[in-house]
């Protein structure tokens, strides 16, 4: 992570004050990039990320924007241009999720989940693509997806359908912008130990359930950040429209879990 692979490049990371976004912003900053640290509600945490990136010798700014607001997302990309002259890499990480059975879900929370998780990813992809096309020398966009895109987890319909739509959106976009040398890829993190998980589970539940994952634990934000950096690495110029699964085996068949017996024929 200490190599200056991304020196003089500008990276915009959404939802970058906590969890995966935070680790990703720090990883790019440690690699020499200028980083736009997006946040919606955790300003102090975002400023801490900025301070750590600056301490590592790179430049960073914090920028407030709600990903459900198209104009705010467009302003986020423009802020990167205003501060650093260009945007080379955009990471769509911000998400929102309420959990309940779809037939009794609060529709405000259901719509908010779709607006942030799906539409927010689209707004960022669109705005970043427009800027990269105007620059004329390509670019990289990575969208944080989820195994929820293909695993119908109960009580998470809005999140599931948003991630599934995000994946098809990204692959379609990758085709449309390939001629502009813009690469669009996705990453599917598994169950990651982030502050957001505490919205749905206690510390004890996280540790107990995490131990049942084939790899025996929850993943870390840093592990996902390294994978996002890999997808953005100029040494991988032939990767586009790809989905990288980093989930500790959680999406494997249930009988792959520790201590479980394979089903009989």
N, C-alpha and C positions, 0 to 999 in steps of 0.2 A: 504494500500500500504506500510505501514511502517513495516509490519511483515517481518521477514527474512526467508520467505518460500524457497527462492532460494539461500540461503547462500552456498558458495563454488561451485556453479554451474556456468558454462560458457554459455552465451547467445550471439549468433550472430544475429544482426538485420540489414537487408539491408534497404537502403534509410532512414537512421536513423538521418539525420541532421535536417530534417524538418517534420512538420505535424504528421501523425500517427506514422511514424517510430521514430521520436524524442520522442513523448509521451511514446511509448512502451519501448524504451531504458531507459528512466528515470524511468518508473514504475518498470522494472526489477532491475535497480540499487538501487532503494529505497527498494526493497525487498531482497537485500543482494547479488545479482548475480554479477559476473564479466561480463562486457559487451563489446563486440566488436561493435563499432559504425561505420558502413559502410557509406560512402558518395561517390559521384562522382564529384560534382562541388562545393558544399558548405562546403569547409574545415573549415572556421571560425566558422560556425554554428555547425559543428561536434565537434570541439574542445570545444565549449561552453557546449555541451551535456556531453562530457567527464568530464569537470570541475564540472558540477552540480552533476554527479554521484559520483565523488570523494569526493565532499563536503558532500554527504549523507553517506559517510563511506565505499563505495564499490570501486572496481577497474574497470577501463575502459581504452580502447585505441580507437583511431580513425584509420580507415584503408580505403584508397582509392581503389575502384574497380568499374569498369563498369560491370553491371550485364549481358550485352550482350556478354561479353568476358569470355568464359568457363575457360580459364587458370587463369584469374583474380579472378573468383569466387572460384576456387579451392585454390588459394593462400589466399583468405580471410578466408576460413575454417582453413587452415594450420596456419595462423597467430594466430587464437584463441588457437590452440594447442600449438604453440611455446610460447605464452605469459602466458597461464593459465593451460596448461597441458592436456586439453580436450575440447570437445564441447558437451554440454548436450542438448541445445535447439537452434533451428534455426528458425528465423522468416523471411519469404520472403515477404517483403513489397514494395520494389522498383518497380516502374512502370513508363511508359512513354505513352503519348497519344497526337496525333495530331487529329484535328477534321475537317472533310470535307466529302462530299458525296464520296462514294467509287469510283465512275466512273470518278471523277475529282481530286482525292486525289494525292498529291505528293507521289510517290512511295518510296522515301527515308524515309520520315516520317512514312509512312505506315509500312515499313519493320522494322524501328527502334522501333515502338510501339510493334510489335510482338517479336522482338529480346529481348527487355528488359522485357516486361510483361509476355510473355509465356516462352521463352527459358531461361531467367534469373531465373525464378522460378524453372525450371527443373534443371538447373545447380546447384543451391543451394541445392535442394532436393537430387540430386545425390551425391554431394560432402559431404554433411552433413551425409547422410545415410552411405556412405562408412566409414567415421570416426567413427560413432556411432557403426557400426558393429564391427570395429576393437577394440573398447573399451570393447565391450561385455556385457554392462549392460543397454541397451536400450537407449531411447532418445525421444525427442519431436520435431516435425516440424509443424509449423503453416504457412499456406499460406494465404495472404490477397487477397481475391477474390473480388467480387462486384455483386450487382444485375444486372449489365450489362451482367453477365453470362447467364441470362435467359430473360432479357428485351432488345429487339432489338432497343436500343436508336439510332436515326438517327445521321449521321455524325460521328459515333464512331465504324465503323465496325471492324477495326483492334483491338481496345481495347475490343469490345464485344467478338469477336471470340477468343482472347487470354485468356480472363477470363473463357470462356466456356471450352476451352481446358485445362486450369489450373485445373479446378474442376475435370474433368474426369481423368486427370493425377494423381491428389492427391488421388483420391479414388482407382485407380489401384495400386499406390505405397503403400497405406495403407494395401492392401491385401498382397502384396509381402513382406512387411517387418514386418508384425505382429509377425512372429515367432522369430524375433530378439527383440521383445518388444519395437519397435519404433512406436510411435503414430503419425499419420499424419492427421491433421484436417485443416479446412478452416473457415475463417470468411468473411462475406459479409457486409462491412460497407455501409451505405447509403450515402446520400449527406453530406459530412463532411466539416466543416469550416477549410480548410487548405490553405497554400499559393499557392498550385498548382491550386486551383479552380480559382484564379485570372487570370490564363492564358486564361480562357474561359468566364469569366463573371465579370462585375463590382461589386463593393461593394453594390451598390443600388440593382442590380439584384439579388445578393445572398440573401440579406435580404428580398426583396419582394417575391422572389420565395420560399425561405425557409419558409416563413410564411404560404405557401399553403400546406406544408407537413402535414400529419395528426397530428403529434406531435407539429406542429406550429413553427418549427425552424430547422436550420441545426444542425447536431450532432457535438460533439467536439472530437478532437483527444484523449483526456483523456478517454472518454467513450469507444472508440474502444480499447485503450490500456488495460483497465480493463478487457475487454472481451478476449483479447489475453492472458493475464495473467491467466484468468480462464481456458482457454483451455490447458494451460501449467501446471496447478496446479497438483502436484502429488496426490492430493485428488480426481482427476477425471481420474483414470487409465483405465476406461472402455470405454472412448471416443476415437474412431479412425474412420477415414473416414467420419467424421461428418462435416456439414456446419452450422455455427451459424450466423443467420441473425440479424444484429443490424442496422436497417435502419429508425427508427422513423415512420415506416408505409409507406414509399415511394413506396414500391412494392405492396401495397394493391390495389384492384380495384379502379379506379378513383372516384367512387361514395362514397368511404370512406373518401374522403378529406373533410375538413371543409367547410360547407356552400353549399355542393353539394347535389343534390337530387338523390335518388336512381332511376335507370331506371325503367320505367313502364313495366309490363308484356306484 
